[in-house]
Amino acid sequence: MTIRHILPAIALLLIATIPFTAPALQILLTLALAKAIAVMGVTLLLRAGQVSFGHALFFGIAAYAAAFVAASSLDDLVVLLIAGTLGAAVSGLIVGLFVVRYRGIFFGMLNLAFSMIFWSVLEKFYHYTGGADGLRLPRPSVLGLSLERAPFELLLFYVTLGLTVALGWFVLRFLGSPVGQLFQTVKTNETRLEYLGISARTTLLKGYVLSAALCGTGGILVAVAQGIVTPSYAYWIRSGEMVFIAVLGGAGSIPGAVVGAVAYEVVRAYAAAFAADIWQLVLGVFLLAVILFAPGGLAGIYEGLANRLSRRDAPSANRKPAAKEVHS
């Protein structure tokens, strides 16, 4: 096992112990990891060279789907995750049929348009959506068991952590699969796909649906953690936040999405606590510094350090012991 694998494993173990070593950070990290799952969806599209400024649409759709289901007798966490993710995936398929025809700024702005239309619907249909006040999402049961607040929040933390690891692994496997390789070819040489008889639109649509499902899963987890769903879930600022985190972590890097989300939430929380009037400025300076001095994002910084450590260890590992002198 190399240093490239040891450090992430240590970081994962440290995060897993947070509820016991730093319980005050438990909810903060739950929200950060949930957003990381959503950012994976945006990052996935970046691998195809497309930037979406409206993926909060699926974040909001899944959250509201979970709120509606929770109001029924099916108020179980597993059911909410399945229903919300499925709703986001179906919505991604419908919206994707329109947006995959476009590229570049047109792709990004069309996604933004769909998101803002949905936000307007949530604001205007007050009797169904609660308007600007949103809908309350009561604490769901877990496999039929009703838990108190503290045990539920602890369970939600580990569920979110487990889903982050599992879905991150799945997305990496998807990108490494033949379908994922074709998906990334949309960015590098879309014309070649067409010459091979492969539809670039269909290929992009597959990744788009997956990205929508990831955003939906993140939206459900955030909604359950906060206990309320509001139209701000689908607002353009939420979409911009996802793109912000994706760039901060490292555009196109799936592990970077997780690191970026955790860094973003921690910096924002402490900046809001100690510099309430200028916390946006602190975040802006933080992102600007990363872009100027580390264009590869936080993931690029890690890769650089890992490469240096690997090169430093390589000579000592390959050095052969000096031959003993033979005396006649």
Secondary structure in CASP SS format (residue, H / E / C, confidence):
PFRMAT SS
TARGET T0000
AUTHOR 0000-0000-0000
METHOD secondary structure of the structure
MODEL  1
M C 1.00
T C 1.00
I H 1.00
R H 1.00
H H 1.00
I H 1.00
L H 1.00
P H 1.00
A H 1.00
I H 1.00
A H 1.00
L H 1.00
L H 1.00
L H 1.00
I H 1.00
A H 1.00
T C 1.00
I H 1.00
P H 1.00
F H 1.00
T H 1.00
A C 1.00
P H 1.00
A H 1.00
L H 1.00
Q H 1.00
I H 1.00
L H 1.00
L H 1.00
T H 1.00
L H 1.00
A H 1.00
L H 1.00
A H 1.00
K H 1.00
A H 1.00
I H 1.00
A H 1.00
V H 1.00
M H 1.00
G H 1.00
V H 1.00
T H 1.00
L H 1.00
L H 1.00
L H 1.00
R H 1.00
A C 1.00
G C 1.00
Q C 1.00
V C 1.00
S C 1.00
F C 1.00
G C 1.00
H C 1.00
A H 1.00
L H 1.00
F H 1.00
F H 1.00
G H 1.00
I H 1.00
A H 1.00
A H 1.00
Y H 1.00
A H 1.00
A H 1.00
A H 1.00
F H 1.00
V H 1.00
A H 1.00
A C 1.00
S C 1.00
S C 1.00
L C 1.00
D C 1.00
D E 1.00
L H 1.00
V H 1.00
V H 1.00
L H 1.00
L H 1.00
I H 1.00
A H 1.00
G H 1.00
T H 1.00
L H 1.00
G H 1.00
A H 1.00
A H 1.00
V H 1.00
S H 1.00
G H 1.00
L H 1.00
I H 1.00
V H 1.00
G H 1.00
L H 1.00
F H 1.00
V H 1.00
V C 1.00
R C 1.00
Y C 1.00
R C 1.00
G C 1.00
I H 1.00
F H 1.00
F H 1.00
G H 1.00
M H 1.00
L H 1.00
N H 1.00
L H 1.00
A H 1.00
F H 1.00
S H 1.00
M H 1.00
I H 1.00
F H 1.00
W H 1.00
S H 1.00
V H 1.00
L H 1.00
E H 1.00
K H 1.00
F C 1.00
Y H 1.00
H H 1.00
Y H 1.00
T H 1.00
G C 1.00
G H 1.00
A H 1.00
D H 1.00
G C 1.00
L E 1.00
R E 1.00
L C 1.00
P C 1.00
R C 1.00
P C 1.00
S E 1.00
V E 1.00
L C 1.00
G C 1.00
L E 1.00
S C 1.00
L C 1.00
E C 1.00
R H 1.00
A H 1.00
P H 1.00
F H 1.00
E H 1.00
L H 1.00
L H 1.00
L H 1.00
F H 1.00
Y H 1.00
V H 1.00
T H 1.00
L H 1.00
G H 1.00
L H 1.00
T H 1.00
V H 1.00
A H 1.00
L H 1.00
G H 1.00
W H 1.00
F H 1.00
V H 1.00
L H 1.00
R H 1.00
F H 1.00
L H 1.00
G H 1.00
S C 1.00
P H 1.00
V H 1.00
G H 1.00
Q H 1.00
L H 1.00
F H 1.00
Q H 1.00
T H 1.00
V H 1.00
K H 1.00
T H 1.00
N C 1.00
E H 1.00
T H 1.00
R H 1.00
L H 1.00
E H 1.00
Y H 1.00
L C 1.00
G C 1.00
I C 1.00
S C 1.00
A H 1.00
R H 1.00
T H 1.00
T H 1.00
L H 1.00
L H 1.00
K H 1.00
G H 1.00
Y H 1.00
V H 1.00
L H 1.00
S H 1.00
A H 1.00
A H 1.00
L H 1.00
C H 1.00
G H 1.00
T H 1.00
G H 1.00
G H 1.00
I H 1.00
L H 1.00
V H 1.00
A H 1.00
V H 1.00
A H 1.00
Q H 1.00
G C 1.00
I E 1.00
V E 1.00
T C 1.00
P H 1.00
S H 1.00
Y H 1.00
A H 1.00
Y C 1.00
W H 1.00
I H 1.00
R H 1.00
S H 1.00
G H 1.00
E H 1.00
M H 1.00
V H 1.00
F H 1.00
I H 1.00
A H 1.00
V H 1.00
L H 1.00
G H 1.00
G C 1.00
A C 1.00
G C 1.00
S C 1.00
I H 1.00
P H 1.00
G H 1.00
A H 1.00
V H 1.00
V H 1.00
G H 1.00
A H 1.00
V H 1.00
A H 1.00
Y H 1.00
E H 1.00
V H 1.00
V H 1.00
R H 1.00
A H 1.00
Y H 1.00
A H 1.00
A H 1.00
A H 1.00
F H 1.00
A C 1.00
A C 1.00
D C 1.00
I C 1.00
W H 1.00
Q H 1.00
L H 1.00
V H 1.00
L H 1.00
G H 1.00
V H 1.00
F H 1.00
L H 1.00
L H 1.00
A H 1.00
V H 1.00
I H 1.00
L H 1.00
F H 1.00
A C 1.00
P C 1.00
G C 1.00
G H 1.00
L H 1.00
A H 1.00
G H 1.00
I H 1.00
Y H 1.00
E H 1.00
G H 1.00
L H 1.00
A H 1.00
N H 1.00
R H 1.00
L H 1.00
S H 1.00
R H 1.00
R H 1.00
D H 1.00
A H 1.00
P H 1.00
S H 1.00
A H 1.00
N H 1.00
R C 1.00
K C 1.00
P C 1.00
A C 1.00
A C 1.00
K C 1.00
E C 1.00
V C 1.00
H C 1.00
S C 1.00
END
